[in-house]
Amino acid sequence: MKSFNINRRQFVKGATASLALSQFGAYGLDLINPDKPLKVGLIGTGWYGKSDLFRLMQVAPVEVLALCDPDRNQLNQAGKMVSERQKSGKTPKLYNDYRQLLKENELDIAIVGSPDHWHPLQMIDAVKAGAHVYVQKPISVDVLEGEAMVAAARKYNKTVQVGTQRKSTPHLIQAKRDIVDKGLLGKVAHVEMCCYFSMRNNGNPPVQPVPEFFDYEMWTGPAPMRPYDGLPHTRWWRTFNEYGNGIMGDMCIHMFDTARWMLDLGWPNRISSEGGIYVQKGGKSNIPDTQTAVFEYNDLNCVWQHRSWGTPPDPDYPWGLTLYGEKGTLRMSTMRYDFTPVDPKASTKIHQDVIFEKEKYPEDLKEERIELNAAPATRGHMLDFLAAIDKKSRPIADIEAGHISTASCIIANLSMRLGRPLSYDPIKKVIINDPEATALLARPYRGPWNRNMLK
């Protein structure tokens, strides 16, 4: 098994230092032998695949050996961007088929930044090929794919970090440490999570010929084949259940995963959900524009609400979560947090804004479409990933934690579809007393792909 020896020196300065050290330990950016950079490959060179790769390149010496994407134009552009950033100046080898990439390159790390419907096969094949994996969330489109991913990570003894980087967000680390863990909330008996972004692309583009530079067959892979109506890259694919799990699978997973981390929660006892397309009925999109879900625990419910229309109840928190405790309330988002005590005599209000690292990483300001608020979190997430590889331990967003959060959101969608609450048994891998729902835990694959490839 490959080993990564990391010098234990402070990796941040100024305001972020104490937060980062409390979460990641006092390890630094340099490897013992910087002349032997980590060999990295990226599968999926779209917006967030490149963003994850560039954050890794900022915090560790790497040599990007290979990139893969079924869009030749996007792939060529990514190759040029990587060559301009990496120390060697080399352009990575470019591939249309990720299987060929894994076969021809011995990777230390594979980053899986493809659309959701590809995550399971690509992650599993990468660990089989000997790589540790950073895979974007949600990890899967159906529940049993996630079970297979956890099994593969354990079987091949590889570290798999999921891109739920709220756990590595400096101000949220501080909120957990200084408010939740110190008991300022008291008993937490209710959690609310929400997203009110207008992010559901609902157009009616015409069916058209597939351009010669785009391998639509490969892009679709095991998912159902939709008539081609334009490049699916920028949010278009997310608006279809064929490729993902809607806003529930895209945005709820972040906040639900954060709530579980904050409160040390495992699998919910029961999940229920209601929703549908209530307003945005005019386009092709088939994911709900309105949905509520309840994740039930003992003496605690985590409630999700999204609308892709209208305005948010609180413009400061259009996407976030709130922990309600007997002693106070904690509101959190990627941009800030606010603690309000029940008794102002016992404790004071606390406010913290997001911590940027613009001075430390000025190149962030030149990167197209970068999420400046998320960049420090992703850098920290990568450092945690490297430390877990080095120590042969589980990372903060281990594949099993990612599976619980992903599968819970998938089950919420199943509950909405079936019109009844569902309880999942992770040992037997069934919906308890519900054969119809259990049959929906695995979706059929489109040939020539098949589910035996998950083993």
C-alpha positions as CSV (number, residue, x, y, z in Angstrom):
1,M,0.0,0.0,0.0
2,K,1.3,3.4,-0.9
3,S,2.3,5.7,2.0
4,F,2.2,9.5,2.2
5,N,4.6,10.9,4.8
6,I,3.6,14.5,5.6
7,N,5.7,17.0,7.5
8,R,3.8,18.1,10.7
9,R,4.0,21.9,10.3
10,Q,1.4,24.5,10.4
11,F,-0.3,24.9,7.0
12,V,-2.2,28.1,7.5
13,K,-1.6,31.5,9.0
14,G,-3.6,34.2,10.7
15,A,-7.3,33.8,11.5
16,T,-7.7,30.3,10.0
17,A,-4.8,28.7,11.9
18,S,-6.5,27.7,15.2
19,L,-9.5,26.4,13.4
20,A,-7.5,24.3,11.0
21,L,-5.3,22.9,13.6
22,S,-8.2,21.9,15.8
23,Q,-9.7,20.0,12.9
24,F,-6.8,18.6,11.0
25,G,-3.9,18.5,13.4
26,A,-0.6,20.4,12.9
27,Y,0.3,18.7,9.6
28,G,1.6,20.8,6.8
29,L,1.7,20.9,3.0
30,D,5.1,19.4,2.2
31,L,5.8,15.7,1.7
32,I,9.0,14.2,3.0
33,N,10.3,13.9,-0.5
34,P,8.8,16.7,-2.6
35,D,10.8,15.4,-5.6
36,K,8.3,12.6,-5.8
37,P,5.0,14.2,-6.2
38,L,1.7,12.3,-5.8
39,K,0.5,10.8,-9.1
40,V,-3.0,12.0,-9.7
41,G,-5.8,11.4,-12.3
42,L,-9.1,13.3,-12.7
43,I,-12.2,11.6,-14.1
44,G,-14.7,14.3,-15.2
45,T,-13.1,17.6,-16.2
46,G,-16.2,19.8,-15.7
47,W,-16.5,22.7,-13.3
48,Y,-16.2,20.9,-10.0
49,G,-13.9,18.2,-11.1
50,K,-11.3,20.8,-12.0
51,S,-12.0,22.8,-8.9
52,D,-11.3,19.8,-6.7
53,L,-8.1,19.0,-8.6
54,F,-6.9,22.6,-8.4
55,R,-7.4,22.7,-4.6
56,L,-5.4,19.6,-4.2
57,M,-2.6,21.1,-6.4
58,Q,-2.6,24.1,-4.0
59,V,-1.8,22.1,-0.9
60,A,0.4,19.2,-2.0
61,P,3.0,18.5,-4.6
62,V,1.3,16.5,-7.3
63,E,1.9,15.4,-10.9
64,V,-1.4,15.2,-12.8
65,L,-0.8,12.2,-15.1
66,A,-4.1,11.9,-16.8
67,L,-7.5,13.4,-17.4
68,C,-10.7,11.8,-18.7
69,D,-13.9,13.2,-20.2
70,P,-16.3,12.3,-23.0
71,D,-16.3,15.9,-24.2
72,R,-13.1,16.4,-26.2
73,N,-13.3,20.2,-26.1
74,Q,-13.8,20.3,-22.4
75,L,-11.0,17.7,-22.0
76,N,-8.5,19.6,-24.1
77,Q,-9.2,22.8,-22.3
78,A,-8.7,21.1,-18.9
79,G,-5.4,19.7,-20.2
80,K,-4.1,23.1,-21.0
81,M,-5.2,24.6,-17.7
82,V,-3.5,21.8,-15.8
83,S,-0.2,22.2,-17.8
84,E,-0.2,25.9,-16.9
85,R,-0.6,25.1,-13.2
86,Q,1.6,22.1,-12.5
87,K,5.3,22.5,-11.8
88,S,6.5,20.2,-14.5
89,G,4.5,22.1,-17.2
90,K,3.5,18.8,-18.7
91,T,0.1,18.3,-20.3
92,P,-1.6,15.2,-18.8
93,K,-2.5,12.3,-21.0
94,L,-6.1,12.7,-22.2
95,Y,-8.7,9.9,-22.3
96,N,-12.3,9.4,-23.4
97,D,-12.7,6.2,-21.4
98,Y,-11.8,6.2,-17.7
99,R,-11.1,2.5,-17.7
100,Q,-8.2,3.0,-20.1
101,L,-6.9,5.8,-17.9
102,L,-6.9,3.5,-14.9
103,K,-5.3,0.7,-16.9
104,E,-2.4,2.8,-18.3
105,N,-1.5,4.9,-15.2
106,E,-0.5,3.8,-11.8
107,L,-2.2,6.5,-9.7
108,D,-1.8,7.4,-6.0
109,I,-5.0,9.4,-6.1
110,A,-8.0,9.4,-8.4
111,I,-10.5,12.3,-8.2
112,V,-14.0,11.4,-9.4
113,G,-15.8,14.6,-10.5
114,S,-18.2,13.1,-13.1
115,P,-22.0,13.4,-12.9
116,D,-23.7,11.4,-10.1
117,H,-24.7,8.4,-12.2
118,W,-21.1,7.6,-12.8
119,H,-19.7,7.8,-9.3
120,P,-20.1,4.2,-8.2
121,L,-18.5,2.4,-11.1
122,Q,-15.6,4.9,-11.4
123,M,-14.9,4.9,-7.6
124,I,-14.9,1.1,-7.4
125,D,-12.8,0.7,-10.5
126,A,-10.3,3.2,-9.1
127,V,-9.8,1.5,-5.8
128,K,-9.5,-1.9,-7.7
129,A,-6.7,-0.2,-9.7
130,G,-4.8,0.7,-6.5
131,A,-5.8,4.4,-6.1
132,H,-7.1,6.2,-3.1
133,V,-10.2,8.2,-4.2
134,Y,-11.7,11.6,-3.7
135,V,-15.3,11.2,-5.0
136,Q,-17.9,14.0,-5.2
137,K,-21.2,13.8,-3.5
138,P,-23.8,12.4,-3.7
139,I,-21.8,9.2,-4.0
140,S,-24.6,7.2,-5.8
141,V,-28.0,7.4,-7.5
142,D,-29.4,4.3,-5.7
143,V,-28.9,2.9,-2.3
144,L,-27.2,-0.5,-3.1
145,E,-24.6,1.3,-5.3
146,G,-23.5,3.1,-2.1
147,E,-23.4,-0.2,-0.2
148,A,-21.1,-1.6,-2.9
149,M,-18.8,1.5,-2.7
150,V,-18.3,1.1,1.0
151,A,-17.6,-2.6,0.5
152,A,-15.0,-1.9,-2.2
153,A,-13.2,0.7,-0.2
154,R,-12.9,-1.8,2.7
155,K,-12.0,-4.8,0.5
156,Y,-9.2,-3.0,-1.2
157,N,-8.1,-1.1,1.9
158,K,-8.2,2.3,0.2
159,T,-9.0,5.7,1.7
160,V,-12.1,7.3,0.1
161,Q,-13.0,10.9,0.9
162,V,-16.4,12.2,-0.1
163,G,-16.8,15.8,-1.2
164,T,-19.0,16.9,1.7
165,Q,-16.6,19.6,2.6
166,R,-18.8,21.4,5.1
167,K,-17.0,19.2,7.7
168,S,-13.8,21.0,6.7
169,T,-15.3,24.6,6.6
170,P,-13.4,26.7,9.1
171,H,-16.3,28.7,10.5
172,L,-18.5,25.5,10.8
173,I,-15.6,23.7,12.6
174,Q,-15.6,26.6,15.0
175,A,-19.3,26.5,15.5
176,K,-19.2,22.8,16.3
177,R,-16.2,23.1,18.6
178,D,-17.2,26.3,20.5
179,I,-21.0,26.0,20.6
180,V,-22.3,22.5,20.0
181,D,-19.5,20.5,21.7
182,K,-19.3,23.0,24.6
183,G,-23.0,22.5,25.3
184,L,-24.2,26.1,24.6
185,L,-27.3,24.7,22.8
186,G,-28.2,22.2,25.6
187,K,-30.3,19.3,24.3
188,V,-30.9,19.7,20.6
189,A,-34.4,18.4,19.7
190,H,-35.1,19.8,16.3
191,V,-33.1,20.6,13.1
192,E,-34.3,22.5,10.1
193,M,-32.5,22.5,6.7
194,C,-33.4,24.3,3.6
195,C,-32.5,25.4,0.1
196,Y,-34.3,28.2,-1.8
197,F,-32.0,28.7,-4.7
198,S,-33.4,29.0,-8.2
199,M,-31.3,26.2,-9.5
200,R,-33.8,24.0,-11.4
201,N,-33.1,24.5,-15.1
202,N,-36.5,24.0,-16.7
203,G,-36.1,24.8,-20.4
204,N,-37.4,23.1,-23.6
205,P,-34.4,22.8,-25.9
206,P,-35.0,20.9,-29.1
207,V,-33.7,17.4,-29.8
208,Q,-30.6,17.9,-32.0
209,P,-27.7,15.9,-33.5
210,V,-24.9,15.0,-31.1
211,P,-21.7,17.1,-31.9
212,E,-18.7,15.1,-33.1
213,F,-16.6,16.2,-30.2
214,F,-19.0,14.7,-27.6
215,D,-19.3,11.0,-26.9
216,Y,-22.9,11.0,-25.6
217,E,-23.0,7.2,-25.3
218,M,-20.0,7.3,-22.9
219,W,-21.4,10.2,-21.0
220,T,-24.7,8.4,-20.4
221,G,-23.0,5.2,-19.4
222,P,-25.3,3.0,-17.1
223,A,-28.0,5.7,-16.9
224,P,-31.1,5.8,-19.2
225,M,-30.4,7.4,-22.5
226,R,-32.4,10.6,-23.0
227,P,-32.8,12.2,-26.5
228,Y,-29.9,14.5,-26.9
229,D,-31.0,18.1,-26.5
230,G,-27.7,19.9,-26.0
231,L,-24.6,19.6,-23.8
232,P,-25.7,18.5,-20.4
233,H,-22.7,19.9,-18.4
234,T,-23.9,23.1,-16.7
235,R,-26.7,22.1,-14.4
236,W,-28.9,20.6,-17.1
237,W,-28.2,17.0,-16.2
238,R,-29.0,17.7,-12.5
239,T,-32.5,18.6,-13.4
240,F,-33.3,15.0,-14.5
241,N,-33.9,11.9,-12.3
242,E,-32.2,9.8,-14.8
243,Y,-28.8,11.1,-13.6
244,G,-29.2,12.1,-10.0
245,N,-31.6,12.7,-7.2
246,G,-32.6,16.3,-7.7
247,I,-32.2,19.1,-5.3
248,M,-32.6,16.6,-2.5
249,G,-29.5,14.7,-3.6
250,D,-27.5,17.7,-4.6
251,M,-28.2,20.2,-1.8
252,C,-29.9,18.4,1.1
253,I,-27.0,15.9,1.4
254,H,-24.6,18.7,2.3
255,M,-26.8,20.1,5.1
256,F,-28.0,16.7,6.4
257,D,-24.4,15.4,6.4
258,T,-23.4,18.5,8.4
259,A,-26.2,18.0,10.9
260,R,-25.2,14.4,11.4
261,W,-21.6,15.4,11.9
262,M,-22.5,18.2,14.3
263,L,-24.8,16.0,16.4
264,D,-23.1,12.6,15.9
265,L,-26.1,11.0,14.2
266,G,-26.1,7.7,12.3
267,W,-28.9,6.2,10.2
268,P,-32.4,7.8,10.7
269,N,-35.0,5.6,12.2
270,R,-37.6,6.6,9.6
271,I,-37.7,8.9,6.6
272,S,-40.8,10.5,5.0
273,S,-41.1,13.0,2.2
274,E,-43.7,14.9,0.2
275,G,-43.4,17.1,-2.8
276,G,-43.6,17.4,-6.6
277,I,-43.6,19.9,-9.5
278,Y,-46.0,22.5,-8.1
279,V,-45.0,25.6,-10.0
280,Q,-42.4,25.1,-12.7
281,K,-44.5,22.9,-15.0
282,G,-43.5,24.2,-18.4
283,G,-40.2,22.6,-19.1
284,K,-38.6,19.2,-19.5
285,S,-37.2,19.0,-16.0
286,N,-38.6,16.1,-14.0
287,I,-37.2,16.7,-10.5
288,P,-39.4,18.3,-7.9
289,D,-39.5,22.0,-7.6
290,T,-40.9,21.7,-4.1
291,Q,-40.1,19.1,-1.4
292,T,-40.2,18.5,2.3
293,A,-38.5,15.6,4.0
294,V,-38.3,14.4,7.7
295,F,-35.4,12.3,8.9
296,E,-36.5,10.9,12.3
297,Y,-34.3,10.1,15.2
298,N,-35.0,9.4,18.9
299,D,-36.2,12.7,20.3
300,L,-35.1,14.6,17.2
301,N,-36.3,15.3,13.7
302,C,-34.2,16.7,10.9
303,V,-36.6,18.5,8.5
304,W,-35.6,19.5,5.0
305,Q,-37.5,22.0,2.8
306,H,-36.6,23.2,-0.7
307,R,-38.3,25.4,-3.3
308,S,-36.7,26.4,-6.6
309,W,-39.2,29.3,-7.0
310,G,-40.2,32.3,-4.9
311,T,-38.1,33.9,-2.2
312,P,-36.3,32.5,0.8
313,P,-37.8,33.3,4.3
314,D,-34.5,34.6,5.4
315,P,-32.2,36.1,2.7
316,D,-29.2,35.6,4.9
317,Y,-29.8,31.9,5.0
318,P,-31.2,30.8,1.6
319,W,-29.3,27.5,2.0
320,G,-28.4,26.3,5.4
321,L,-29.4,24.5,8.6
322,T,-30.5,25.5,12.0
323,L,-30.0,23.5,15.3
324,Y,-32.7,24.3,17.9
325,G,-31.6,23.5,21.5
326,E,-33.2,24.1,24.8
327,K,-30.6,26.8,25.6
328,G,-30.2,28.4,22.2
329,T,-30.4,28.3,18.4
330,L,-27.5,27.9,16.0
331,R,-28.1,29.0,12.3
332,M,-25.4,28.0,9.8
333,S,-24.6,28.3,6.1
334,T,-21.5,28.3,3.9
335,M,-21.3,32.0,4.5
336,R,-21.8,32.6,8.2
337,Y,-23.2,31.3,11.5
338,D,-25.3,32.9,14.2
339,F,-25.8,31.7,17.8
340,T,-28.7,33.1,19.7
341,P,-29.1,32.1,23.4
342,V,-32.5,31.6,25.0
343,D,-31.2,33.4,28.1
344,P,-29.1,36.4,27.2
345,K,-27.9,36.6,30.8
346,A,-26.4,33.1,30.6
347,S,-24.5,33.7,27.3
348,T,-24.1,36.2,24.5
349,K,-25.0,36.1,20.8
350,I,-22.1,34.9,18.6
351,H,-21.7,35.7,14.9
352,Q,-19.0,34.5,12.5
353,D,-18.6,35.1,8.8
354,V,-17.0,32.8,6.3
355,I,-13.2,32.9,6.3
356,F,-11.6,33.5,2.9
357,E,-8.0,32.9,1.9
358,K,-7.7,35.4,-0.9
359,E,-4.3,36.7,0.3
360,K,-2.8,33.3,0.8
361,Y,-4.1,32.0,-2.5
362,P,-4.4,35.0,-4.9
363,E,-4.7,32.7,-7.9
364,D,-8.3,31.9,-6.6
365,L,-9.4,35.4,-7.8
366,K,-8.5,34.5,-11.4
367,E,-10.2,31.1,-11.5
368,E,-13.4,31.1,-13.5
369,R,-16.5,30.1,-11.5
370,I,-14.6,29.4,-8.4
371,E,-16.6,29.3,-5.1
372,L,-14.4,31.5,-3.0
373,N,-16.3,30.6,0.1
374,A,-15.8,26.9,-0.5
375,A,-12.2,27.0,-1.6
376,P,-10.7,27.0,2.0
377,A,-13.0,24.1,2.9
378,T,-12.0,22.0,0.0
379,R,-8.3,22.6,0.6
380,G,-8.8,21.5,4.2
381,H,-10.7,18.5,3.0
382,M,-7.9,17.5,0.7
383,L,-5.4,17.9,3.6
384,D,-7.6,15.7,5.8
385,F,-7.7,13.1,2.9
386,L,-3.9,13.1,2.6
387,A,-3.5,12.7,6.4
388,A,-5.9,9.8,6.5
389,I,-3.9,8.1,3.7
390,D,-0.7,8.7,5.7
391,K,-2.1,7.4,9.0
392,K,-4.1,4.6,7.4
393,S,-7.2,6.1,9.2
394,R,-10.7,7.1,8.2
395,P,-11.0,10.6,6.8
396,I,-13.5,13.1,8.1
397,A,-15.9,12.4,5.2
398,D,-15.3,8.7,4.9
399,I,-17.2,6.8,2.2
400,E,-19.5,5.2,4.9
401,A,-20.6,8.6,6.2
402,G,-21.1,9.8,2.7
403,H,-23.2,6.7,2.0
404,I,-25.5,7.2,5.0
405,S,-26.1,10.9,4.0
406,T,-26.6,10.0,0.3
407,A,-28.8,7.0,0.9
408,S,-31.0,8.9,3.3
409,C,-31.7,11.5,0.7
410,I,-32.4,8.8,-1.9
411,I,-34.8,7.1,0.5
412,A,-36.6,10.4,1.0
413,N,-37.2,10.6,-2.8
414,L,-38.5,7.0,-2.7
415,S,-40.9,8.0,0.2
416,M,-42.2,10.9,-1.9
417,R,-42.7,8.5,-4.9
418,L,-44.5,5.8,-2.9
419,G,-46.4,8.1,-0.6
420,R,-45.4,6.5,2.7
421,P,-42.6,6.6,5.4
422,L,-39.7,4.2,5.0
423,S,-37.3,2.6,7.4
424,Y,-34.0,1.2,6.1
425,D,-32.2,-1.7,7.7
426,P,-28.5,-1.2,6.8
427,I,-27.6,-4.7,8.0
428,K,-30.1,-6.6,5.9
429,K,-30.1,-3.8,3.2
430,V,-33.9,-3.7,2.9
431,I,-36.7,-1.3,3.6
432,I,-38.3,-2.9,6.6
433,N,-41.6,-4.6,5.9
434,D,-41.8,-3.1,2.4
435,P,-40.9,-5.4,-0.5
436,E,-42.0,-2.8,-3.1
437,A,-39.7,-0.1,-1.7
438,T,-36.9,-2.7,-1.3
439,A,-37.1,-3.4,-5.0
440,L,-36.4,0.2,-5.7
441,L,-33.1,0.3,-3.8
442,A,-31.3,-0.8,-7.0
443,R,-32.0,0.7,-10.4
444,P,-31.4,-1.3,-13.7
445,Y,-28.3,-0.4,-15.7
446,R,-28.3,0.3,-19.4
447,G,-26.3,-2.1,-21.4
448,P,-23.4,-2.9,-21.9
449,W,-23.0,-1.7,-18.3
450,N,-24.4,-4.0,-15.6
451,R,-24.5,-4.1,-11.8
452,N,-22.1,-7.0,-11.6
453,M,-19.5,-4.4,-12.3
454,L,-20.1,-3.0,-8.8
455,K,-18.6,-6.2,-7.3
